[in-house]
Amino acid sequence: MAVQPEGTPCWADAMFADVEGAKSFYADVLGWTFGEASSEYGNYTQAYSDGKAVAAVVPPMPGAEGQSAWCLYLASPDAAATAGKIRDNGGEVLMEPMQVGDFGSMVLARDPGGVVFGVWQAGVHEGFEKRGEPGAFAWAEVFTREPEKSDAFFPAVFPYSAQQLEDDAIDFRLFNLGDEAVLGRMKMTEEFPPEVPPFVNVYFAVEDCDAAVAKATERGGVLRFGPMDSPFGRFAALCDPQGASFSVIDVNMAKGEMPKTSDVP
């Protein structure tokens, strides 16, 4: 697999106080299996779907206990240069570029509106080995209360063009690489409690959205939204038992017309 173009979502991981509980939950809901914990790298444990790496789970860093959340990593050819661009455009570097053995280099950052995300410069670990199929990453959206900040920040740091959804009901934008939409941006409405911070919502593909929701709620997950049909697939938003938000989508159940978009100058 070739190294992903700059700005492509290329990996996702999450910290869990109860790693074994997380493994059991996602094994049930997404069909994942797990490799051995890597003690050299803080017990980082990769998740696999059909033998292909699709994500990872890890115990929390000291001081971050009880803060379960999925983190999306965007590809970079030069993590240090991207960290510089993040700072230059009003973002905050939470973790300086760090070499992870021969796997690659990572950065953790926060956009000016408070959205935490990662940057990954691939070494031998190039990221997702499977995408868009059941059990694997399918899509991601930046959820923010300050869309104008994210809208200025992400295309300044990554080579994105942007398109705005022509819909008065929601404020939604697409970030594109060439002709391909790679990331969404959604304005958080009043429906989100004030204590919910801005976040990146990661979508995982499933064979049956309703069955995945039933399994997740049976295992202690909380249904936040859906399931509902869309032109992109049938999807639902959930929280896992430790509070990490994620969504599931059956991309084969697309219904309705694609929404109209207009290019953003």
C-alpha positions as CSV (number, residue, x, y, z in Angstrom):
1,M,0.0,0.0,0.0
2,A,1.4,3.4,-1.0
3,V,1.8,6.2,1.5
4,Q,-1.4,8.2,1.6
5,P,-1.6,11.7,0.1
6,E,-1.2,14.6,2.6
7,G,-4.4,15.2,4.5
8,T,-5.9,11.8,4.0
9,P,-7.4,10.2,7.1
10,C,-5.0,7.3,7.5
11,W,-5.4,5.9,11.1
12,A,-7.6,5.9,14.2
13,D,-7.0,4.9,17.8
14,A,-8.6,5.4,21.2
15,M,-7.5,5.4,24.8
16,F,-9.5,3.3,27.2
17,A,-9.1,2.9,31.0
18,D,-10.6,-0.6,30.5
19,V,-8.7,-1.9,27.4
20,E,-10.0,-5.4,27.8
21,G,-13.6,-4.1,28.0
22,A,-13.0,-2.0,24.8
23,K,-11.6,-5.0,23.0
24,S,-14.6,-7.1,23.9
25,F,-17.1,-4.4,22.9
26,Y,-15.6,-3.7,19.5
27,A,-15.0,-7.4,18.8
28,D,-18.7,-7.9,19.2
29,V,-19.9,-4.7,17.4
30,L,-17.4,-4.5,14.6
31,G,-16.0,-8.1,14.4
32,W,-12.5,-7.0,15.3
33,T,-9.7,-9.2,16.5
34,F,-6.6,-7.9,18.4
35,G,-2.9,-8.3,18.2
36,E,-0.5,-8.6,21.1
37,A,-0.2,-5.4,23.3
38,S,3.1,-3.7,22.5
39,S,4.6,-3.0,26.0
40,E,7.4,-1.1,24.3
41,Y,4.8,1.4,23.1
42,G,2.6,1.8,26.1
43,N,0.6,-1.4,25.5
44,Y,-0.6,-0.1,22.1
45,T,-2.8,-2.9,20.7
46,Q,-3.8,-3.1,17.0
47,A,-7.3,-4.1,15.9
48,Y,-7.7,-6.2,12.8
49,S,-10.6,-7.0,10.4
50,D,-10.0,-10.0,8.2
51,G,-6.4,-9.9,9.3
52,K,-5.9,-6.3,8.1
53,A,-5.0,-3.5,10.6
54,V,-7.9,-1.1,11.0
55,A,-7.4,0.8,14.3
56,A,-5.8,0.5,17.7
57,V,-6.7,0.7,21.4
58,V,-4.3,1.9,24.2
59,P,-4.5,2.5,27.9
60,P,-4.7,6.2,28.9
61,M,-1.6,8.3,29.3
62,P,-1.0,9.5,32.9
63,G,-3.5,12.3,33.7
64,A,-5.8,11.4,30.9
65,E,-7.8,8.6,32.7
66,G,-11.5,8.6,32.0
67,Q,-11.1,10.5,28.7
68,S,-12.0,7.9,26.2
69,A,-12.2,9.3,22.6
70,W,-11.4,8.2,19.1
71,C,-8.5,10.1,17.5
72,L,-8.2,10.5,13.8
73,Y,-4.8,10.8,12.2
74,L,-4.2,12.8,9.0
75,A,-1.3,11.8,6.7
76,S,1.7,14.0,6.4
77,P,4.9,13.7,4.5
78,D,6.7,15.7,7.2
79,A,5.2,15.7,10.7
80,A,7.5,18.5,11.9
81,A,6.5,20.8,9.0
82,T,2.9,20.1,9.6
83,A,3.3,20.9,13.3
84,G,4.7,24.2,12.2
85,K,1.7,24.9,10.0
86,I,-0.6,24.0,12.8
87,R,1.0,26.6,15.0
88,D,1.2,29.2,12.3
89,N,-2.6,28.9,11.7
90,G,-3.7,29.3,15.3
91,G,-3.8,25.6,16.3
92,E,-2.0,24.1,19.3
93,V,0.5,21.2,19.2
94,L,-0.4,19.0,22.2
95,M,2.4,16.5,21.5
96,E,5.5,17.4,19.6
97,P,6.5,15.2,16.6
98,M,7.5,11.9,18.1
99,Q,9.3,9.0,16.3
100,V,7.5,5.7,17.0
101,G,10.3,3.2,16.3
102,D,10.4,2.5,12.6
103,F,6.6,2.7,12.4
104,G,6.5,6.4,11.7
105,S,6.2,9.8,13.4
106,M,3.1,11.3,15.2
107,V,1.8,14.6,16.3
108,L,-1.2,15.4,18.4
109,A,-2.8,18.7,17.9
110,R,-5.9,20.9,18.5
111,D,-7.5,23.2,16.0
112,P,-8.5,26.7,17.0
113,G,-12.0,25.6,17.8
114,G,-10.9,22.8,20.2
115,V,-11.0,19.8,17.9
116,V,-8.2,17.3,18.8
117,F,-6.7,15.3,15.9
118,G,-3.5,13.5,15.1
119,V,-0.9,13.7,12.3
120,W,0.9,10.6,11.0
121,Q,4.1,10.5,8.9
122,A,4.3,6.9,7.8
123,G,7.3,4.7,8.2
124,V,6.7,1.0,8.0
125,H,3.2,1.6,9.3
126,E,1.3,3.2,6.5
127,G,-2.1,3.3,8.2
128,F,-5.4,1.6,7.4
129,E,-4.9,-1.7,5.5
130,K,-8.6,-1.8,4.7
131,R,-11.1,1.0,4.3
132,G,-14.8,1.4,3.4
133,E,-15.6,-2.3,4.0
134,P,-17.3,-3.8,7.0
135,G,-15.1,-3.6,10.1
136,A,-13.0,-0.8,8.7
137,F,-12.8,3.0,8.7
138,A,-15.4,4.6,6.3
139,W,-15.5,8.3,6.9
140,A,-15.0,11.1,9.5
141,E,-16.4,14.5,10.4
142,V,-15.1,17.3,12.5
143,F,-17.9,18.3,14.9
144,T,-17.3,21.9,16.1
145,R,-19.3,24.8,17.6
146,E,-17.0,27.3,15.8
147,P,-17.1,26.1,12.1
148,E,-15.5,29.3,10.8
149,K,-12.3,28.4,12.8
150,S,-12.1,24.8,11.4
151,D,-13.0,26.1,7.9
152,A,-10.0,28.4,7.9
153,F,-7.6,26.1,9.7
154,F,-7.8,22.7,7.9
155,P,-7.3,24.0,4.3
156,A,-4.4,26.2,5.5
157,V,-2.6,23.2,7.1
158,F,-3.5,20.5,4.5
159,P,-4.0,20.9,0.7
160,Y,-7.8,20.8,0.9
161,S,-10.4,22.5,-1.3
162,A,-13.8,22.9,0.2
163,Q,-17.5,22.6,-0.7
164,Q,-20.4,23.8,1.3
165,L,-23.7,21.8,1.5
166,E,-26.6,23.8,0.2
167,D,-29.0,23.0,3.0
168,D,-30.5,25.6,5.4
169,A,-31.1,22.9,8.0
170,I,-27.5,22.0,8.6
171,D,-24.1,23.7,8.4
172,F,-21.9,21.1,6.7
173,R,-18.8,21.3,4.7
174,L,-16.6,18.8,2.7
175,F,-12.9,19.0,2.6
176,N,-11.6,17.5,-0.7
177,L,-8.2,16.2,-2.0
178,G,-8.5,16.6,-5.8
179,D,-12.0,15.3,-6.7
180,E,-12.3,13.1,-3.6
181,A,-14.1,14.2,-0.4
182,V,-11.9,13.0,2.5
183,L,-13.3,14.7,5.6
184,G,-16.5,16.4,6.7
185,R,-17.1,19.4,9.0
186,M,-20.4,19.6,10.9
187,K,-21.5,22.6,13.1
188,M,-22.6,21.3,16.5
189,T,-26.2,22.3,17.3
190,E,-27.8,23.1,20.6
191,E,-28.8,19.4,20.8
192,F,-25.2,18.7,21.9
193,P,-24.9,19.3,25.7
194,P,-22.4,22.1,26.5
195,E,-20.2,19.6,28.3
196,V,-19.6,17.7,25.1
197,P,-16.3,19.1,23.6
198,P,-15.8,19.4,19.9
199,F,-14.6,16.1,18.4
200,V,-13.9,14.1,15.3
201,N,-16.6,11.6,14.7
202,V,-15.2,8.4,13.1
203,Y,-17.5,6.2,11.0
204,F,-16.8,2.5,10.8
205,A,-18.5,0.4,8.1
206,V,-20.7,-2.5,9.0
207,E,-22.7,-5.1,7.1
208,D,-26.0,-4.2,8.9
209,C,-26.4,-0.9,10.7
210,D,-29.4,-1.9,12.8
211,A,-27.8,-5.2,13.9
212,A,-24.6,-3.3,14.9
213,V,-26.7,-0.8,16.9
214,A,-28.6,-3.6,18.6
215,K,-25.3,-5.3,19.5
216,A,-23.7,-2.1,20.8
217,T,-26.7,-1.1,23.0
218,E,-26.9,-4.7,24.3
219,R,-23.3,-4.4,25.3
220,G,-23.8,-1.1,27.2
221,G,-23.3,1.4,24.3
222,V,-25.7,4.4,24.0
223,L,-27.5,5.3,20.8
224,R,-27.2,9.0,20.2
225,F,-28.8,9.3,16.7
226,G,-30.4,7.1,14.1
227,P,-30.4,4.6,12.6
228,M,-31.3,6.7,9.6
229,D,-31.0,6.4,5.8
230,S,-28.9,8.8,3.8
231,P,-27.5,9.1,0.2
232,F,-24.2,7.8,1.7
233,G,-25.7,4.8,3.6
234,R,-27.7,3.9,6.6
235,F,-25.9,5.1,9.7
236,A,-26.2,5.7,13.5
237,A,-24.2,7.6,16.0
238,L,-23.2,5.8,19.3
239,C,-21.2,6.1,22.4
240,D,-19.3,3.0,23.6
241,P,-19.6,2.0,27.3
242,Q,-16.6,4.1,28.2
243,G,-17.9,7.2,26.5
244,A,-16.1,7.3,23.2
245,S,-18.3,8.6,20.4
246,F,-18.3,6.8,17.0
247,S,-20.7,6.0,14.2
248,V,-21.5,2.9,12.2
249,I,-22.6,3.0,8.5
250,D,-23.8,0.4,6.0
251,V,-22.6,2.0,2.8
252,N,-24.6,-0.5,0.7
253,M,-27.9,0.9,1.9
254,A,-27.6,4.4,0.3
255,K,-31.0,6.0,-0.2
256,G,-32.0,9.4,-1.6
257,E,-30.4,12.0,-3.9
258,M,-26.9,13.3,-3.3
259,P,-27.1,16.7,-1.7
260,K,-26.1,19.8,-3.7
261,T,-22.8,21.5,-2.8
262,S,-21.2,24.7,-3.9
263,D,-17.4,25.3,-4.1
264,V,-16.0,27.5,-1.5
265,P,-13.6,30.2,-2.9
